[in-house]
């Protein structure tokens, strides 16, 4: 749902890079190049970004009253 603050395996802070990643991917850049440029070289950190599905907008539609 929401990108984790830190990597699950190595505990490196990664959440601050999510918006930059989404923006550059939307502009048509290759994901592998973007991740390398952002400094995410470990497999564990890269897998968090590549495996993340942003569902925040979908879930926000269902408000609990």
N, CA, C and O atoms as a GROMACS GRO file, in nm:
protein
  260
    1UNK      N    1   0.084  -0.119   0.000
    1UNK     CA    2   0.000   0.000   0.000
    1UNK      C    3   0.088   0.125   0.000
    1UNK      O    4   0.089   0.200  -0.098
    2UNK      N    5   0.160   0.148   0.106
    2UNK     CA    6   0.248   0.262   0.116
    2UNK      C    7   0.391   0.208   0.116
    2UNK      O    8   0.420   0.107   0.180
    3UNK      N    9   0.478   0.275   0.046
    3UNK     CA   10   0.617   0.227   0.038
    3UNK      C   11   0.677   0.224   0.178
    3UNK      O   12   0.660   0.318   0.255
    4UNK      N   13   0.747   0.117   0.213
    4UNK     CA   14   0.807   0.108   0.346
    4UNK      C   15   0.913   0.218   0.368
    4UNK      O   16   0.980   0.260   0.274
    5UNK      N   17   0.926   0.263   0.490
    5UNK     CA   18   1.025   0.366   0.523
    5UNK      C   19   1.166   0.312   0.501
    5UNK      O   20   1.252   0.381   0.446
    6UNK      N   21   1.189   0.189   0.544
    6UNK     CA   22   1.320   0.126   0.532
    6UNK      C   23   1.309  -0.008   0.461
    6UNK      O   24   1.202  -0.070   0.458
    7UNK      N   25   1.419  -0.051   0.403
    7UNK     CA   26   1.424  -0.182   0.339
    7UNK      C   27   1.405  -0.290   0.445
    7UNK      O   28   1.456  -0.278   0.556
    8UNK      N   29   1.331  -0.393   0.410
    8UNK     CA   30   1.302  -0.500   0.505
    8UNK      C   31   1.428  -0.578   0.544
    8UNK      O   32   1.439  -0.622   0.659
    9UNK      N   33   1.521  -0.594   0.453
    9UNK     CA   34   1.638  -0.677   0.479
    9UNK      C   35   1.755  -0.601   0.539
    9UNK      O   36   1.810  -0.641   0.642
   10UNK      N   37   1.794  -0.491   0.475
   10UNK     CA   38   1.916  -0.422   0.518
   10UNK      C   39   1.890  -0.298   0.603
   10UNK      O   40   1.984  -0.240   0.658
   11UNK      N   41   1.765  -0.257   0.616
   11UNK     CA   42   1.725  -0.144   0.700
   11UNK      C   43   1.772  -0.008   0.647
   11UNK      O   44   1.781   0.088   0.724
   12UNK      N   45   1.801   0.000   0.519
   12UNK     CA   46   1.841   0.127   0.458
   12UNK      C   47   1.717   0.212   0.432
   12UNK      O   48   1.616   0.160   0.384
   13UNK      N   49   1.720   0.343   0.464
   13UNK     CA   50   1.605   0.429   0.434
   13UNK      C   51   1.583   0.440   0.284
   13UNK      O   52   1.676   0.473   0.209
   14UNK      N   53   1.460   0.413   0.239
   14UNK     CA   54   1.433   0.415   0.094
   14UNK      C   55   1.308   0.496   0.058
   14UNK      O   56   1.291   0.530  -0.060
   15UNK      N   57   1.224   0.528   0.152
   15UNK     CA   58   1.094   0.591   0.121
   15UNK      C   59   1.110   0.727   0.056
   15UNK      O   60   1.026   0.766  -0.025
   16UNK      N   61   1.214   0.800   0.090
   16UNK     CA   62   1.233   0.934   0.035
   16UNK      C   63   1.264   0.933  -0.115
   16UNK      O   64   1.258   1.036  -0.180
   17UNK      N   65   1.297   0.817  -0.168
   17UNK     CA   66   1.330   0.804  -0.310
   17UNK      C   67   1.210   0.765  -0.397
   17UNK      O   68   1.219   0.768  -0.519
   18UNK      N   69   1.099   0.728  -0.335
   18UNK     CA   70   0.985   0.674  -0.408
   18UNK      C   71   0.926   0.774  -0.508
   18UNK      O   72   0.898   0.738  -0.622
   19UNK      N   73   0.906   0.899  -0.466
   19UNK     CA   74   0.846   0.999  -0.556
   19UNK      C   75   0.936   1.027  -0.676
   19UNK      O   76   0.888   1.039  -0.789
   20UNK      N   77   1.067   1.037  -0.652
   20UNK     CA   78   1.161   1.058  -0.763
   20UNK      C   79   1.156   0.940  -0.860
   20UNK      O   80   1.159   0.958  -0.981
   21UNK      N   81   1.148   0.818  -0.805
   21UNK     CA   82   1.142   0.698  -0.887
   21UNK      C   83   1.016   0.698  -0.974
   21UNK      O   84   1.024   0.675  -1.094
   22UNK      N   85   0.900   0.725  -0.913
   22UNK     CA   86   0.774   0.726  -0.989
   22UNK      C   87   0.777   0.831  -1.098
   22UNK      O   88   0.730   0.807  -1.210
   23UNK      N   89   0.830   0.948  -1.068
   23UNK     CA   90   0.834   1.057  -1.164
   23UNK      C   91   0.921   1.021  -1.285
   23UNK      O   92   0.883   1.045  -1.400
   24UNK      N   93   1.037   0.964  -1.259
   24UNK     CA   94   1.128   0.930  -1.368
   24UNK      C   95   1.076   0.814  -1.450
   24UNK      O   96   1.097   0.810  -1.572
   25UNK      N   97   1.010   0.718  -1.387
   25UNK     CA   98   0.951   0.606  -1.461
   25UNK      C   99   0.837   0.657  -1.550
   25UNK      O  100   0.821   0.611  -1.663
   26UNK      N  101   0.759   0.752  -1.499
   26UNK     CA  102   0.650   0.809  -1.578
   26UNK      C  103   0.702   0.884  -1.700
   26UNK      O  104   0.633   0.894  -1.801
   27UNK      N  105   0.824   0.936  -1.691
   27UNK     CA  106   0.885   1.007  -1.804
   27UNK      C  107   0.947   0.913  -1.906
   27UNK      O  108   1.001   0.957  -2.007
   28UNK      N  109   0.941   0.782  -1.880
   28UNK     CA  110   0.985   0.684  -1.978
   28UNK      C  111   1.124   0.629  -1.958
   28UNK      O  112   1.176   0.560  -2.046
   29UNK      N  113   1.186   0.658  -1.846
   29UNK     CA  114   1.320   0.604  -1.822
   29UNK      C  115   1.313   0.457  -1.783
   29UNK      O  116   1.210   0.409  -1.736
   30UNK      N  117   1.422   0.387  -1.802
   30UNK     CA  118   1.431   0.245  -1.770
   30UNK      C  119   1.444   0.227  -1.618
   30UNK      O  120   1.528   0.293  -1.556
   31UNK      N  121   1.362   0.139  -1.557
   31UNK     CA  122   1.365   0.122  -1.412
   31UNK      C  123   1.502   0.086  -1.355
   31UNK      O  124   1.539   0.137  -1.250
   32UNK      N  125   1.576   0.000  -1.422
   32UNK     CA  126   1.708  -0.040  -1.370
   32UNK      C  127   1.803   0.078  -1.363
   32UNK      O  128   1.877   0.092  -1.265
   33UNK      N  129   1.801   0.163  -1.464
   33UNK     CA  130   1.888   0.280  -1.466
   33UNK      C  131   1.848   0.379  -1.357
   33UNK      O  132   1.934   0.437  -1.290
   34UNK      N  133   1.718   0.398  -1.337
   34UNK     CA  134   1.669   0.491  -1.236
   34UNK      C  135   1.710   0.443  -1.097
   34UNK      O  136   1.756   0.524  -1.015
   35UNK      N  137   1.694   0.315  -1.069
   35UNK     CA  138   1.731   0.262  -0.938
   35UNK      C  139   1.880   0.278  -0.912
   35UNK      O  140   1.920   0.311  -0.801
   36UNK      N  141   1.962   0.256  -1.012
   36UNK     CA  142   2.106   0.272  -0.996
   36UNK      C  143   2.141   0.419  -0.972
   36UNK      O  144   2.224   0.449  -0.886
   37UNK      N  145   2.078   0.510  -1.047
   37UNK     CA  146   2.104   0.653  -1.029
   37UNK      C  147   2.062   0.702  -0.890
   37UNK      O  148   2.125   0.791  -0.834
   38UNK      N  149   1.957   0.643  -0.836
   38UNK     CA  150   1.910   0.683  -0.703
   38UNK      C  151   1.994   0.622  -0.591
   38UNK      O  152   1.974   0.657  -0.475
   39UNK      N  153   2.086   0.535  -0.624
   39UNK     CA  154   2.174   0.476  -0.524
   39UNK      C  155   2.124   0.346  -0.466
   39UNK      O  156   2.176   0.301  -0.363
   40UNK      N  157   2.025   0.284  -0.528
   40UNK     CA  158   1.974   0.156  -0.481
   40UNK      C  159   2.045   0.045  -0.558
   40UNK      O  160   2.001   0.005  -0.665
   41UNK      N  161   2.154  -0.003  -0.500
   41UNK     CA  162   2.234  -0.104  -0.569
   41UNK      C  163   2.213  -0.243  -0.512
   41UNK      O  164   2.246  -0.342  -0.578
   42UNK      N  165   2.160  -0.254  -0.391
   42UNK     CA  166   2.138  -0.385  -0.330
   42UNK      C  167   2.011  -0.448  -0.385
   42UNK      O  168   1.913  -0.379  -0.414
   43UNK      N  169   2.014  -0.580  -0.398
   43UNK     CA  170   1.899  -0.652  -0.452
   43UNK      C  171   1.776  -0.635  -0.363
   43UNK      O  172   1.664  -0.626  -0.413
   44UNK      N  173   1.796  -0.632  -0.233
   44UNK     CA  174   1.682  -0.625  -0.143
   44UNK      C  175   1.608  -0.492  -0.158
   44UNK      O  176   1.485  -0.490  -0.161
   45UNK      N  177   1.681  -0.382  -0.168
   45UNK     CA  178   1.619  -0.250  -0.184
   45UNK      C  179   1.550  -0.238  -0.320
   45UNK      O  180   1.440  -0.183  -0.330
   46UNK      N  181   1.613  -0.290  -0.423
   46UNK     CA  182   1.556  -0.284  -0.557
   46UNK      C  183   1.427  -0.365  -0.564
   46UNK      O  184   1.332  -0.325  -0.631
   47UNK      N  185   1.424  -0.478  -0.495
   47UNK     CA  186   1.304  -0.562  -0.499
   47UNK      C  187   1.185  -0.496  -0.431
   47UNK      O  188   1.071  -0.518  -0.471
   48UNK      N  189   1.211  -0.413  -0.329
   48UNK     CA  190   1.102  -0.341  -0.264
   48UNK      C  191   1.038  -0.244  -0.364
   48UNK      O  192   0.916  -0.233  -0.371
   49UNK      N  193   1.121  -0.175  -0.442
   49UNK     CA  194   1.068  -0.079  -0.539
   49UNK      C  195   0.999  -0.148  -0.656
   49UNK      O  196   0.891  -0.107  -0.698
   50UNK      N  197   1.062  -0.253  -0.708
   50UNK     CA  198   1.006  -0.320  -0.825
   50UNK      C  199   0.881  -0.401  -0.792
   50UNK      O  200   0.796  -0.421  -0.878
   51UNK      N  201   0.870  -0.447  -0.668
   51UNK     CA  202   0.756  -0.528  -0.629
   51UNK      C  203   0.642  -0.451  -0.566
   51UNK      O  204   0.538  -0.509  -0.534
   52UNK      N  205   0.661  -0.321  -0.548
   52UNK     CA  206   0.560  -0.240  -0.481
   52UNK      C  207   0.445  -0.204  -0.576
   52UNK      O  208   0.468  -0.165  -0.690
   53UNK      N  209   0.322  -0.218  -0.527
   53UNK     CA  210   0.204  -0.178  -0.601
   53UNK      C  211   0.139  -0.066  -0.522
   53UNK      O  212   0.100  -0.085  -0.406
   54UNK      N  213   0.126   0.050  -0.584
   54UNK     CA  214   0.074   0.168  -0.514
   54UNK      C  215  -0.079   0.164  -0.513
   54UNK      O  216  -0.143   0.199  -0.613
   55UNK      N  217  -0.137   0.123  -0.403
   55UNK     CA  218  -0.282   0.109  -0.391
   55UNK      C  219  -0.346   0.218  -0.305
   55UNK      O  220  -0.466   0.209  -0.275
   56UNK      N  221  -0.272   0.318  -0.266
   56UNK     CA  222  -0.322   0.420  -0.176
   56UNK      C  223  -0.446   0.490  -0.232
   56UNK      O  224  -0.543   0.513  -0.160
   57UNK      N  225  -0.444   0.524  -0.360
   57UNK     CA  226  -0.559   0.593  -0.421
   57UNK      C  227  -0.681   0.503  -0.427
   57UNK      O  228  -0.794   0.551  -0.412
   58UNK      N  229  -0.661   0.374  -0.448
   58UNK     CA  230  -0.773   0.279  -0.452
   58UNK      C  231  -0.837   0.264  -0.315
   58UNK      O  232  -0.960   0.262  -0.303
   59UNK      N  233  -0.757   0.254  -0.213
   59UNK     CA  234  -0.808   0.233  -0.078
   59UNK      C  235  -0.870   0.360  -0.023
   59UNK      O  236  -0.962   0.353   0.060
   60UNK      N  237  -0.823   0.475  -0.066
   60UNK     CA  238  -0.876   0.602  -0.018
   60UNK      C  239  -1.023   0.621  -0.056
   60UNK      O  240  -1.092   0.702   0.006
   61UNK      N  241  -1.071   0.549  -0.156
   61UNK     CA  242  -1.210   0.559  -0.198
   61UNK      C  243  -1.306   0.504  -0.093
   61UNK      O  244  -1.422   0.546  -0.086
   62UNK      N  245  -1.259   0.411  -0.012
   62UNK     CA  246  -1.344   0.344   0.085
   62UNK      C  247  -1.320   0.401   0.223
   62UNK      O  248  -1.233   0.355   0.297
   63UNK      N  249  -1.397   0.502   0.259
   63UNK     CA  250  -1.382   0.566   0.388
   63UNK      C  251  -1.473   0.499   0.490
   63UNK      O  252  -1.586   0.463   0.458
   64UNK      N  253  -1.424   0.483   0.608
   64UNK     CA  254  -1.503   0.425   0.715
   64UNK      C  255  -1.573   0.539   0.787
   64UNK      O  256  -1.509   0.633   0.834
   65UNK      N  257  -1.704   0.531   0.796
   65UNK     CA  258  -1.782   0.638   0.859
   65UNK      C  259  -1.815   0.605   1.000
   65UNK      O  260  -1.880   0.684   1.069
   0.00000   0.00000   0.00000
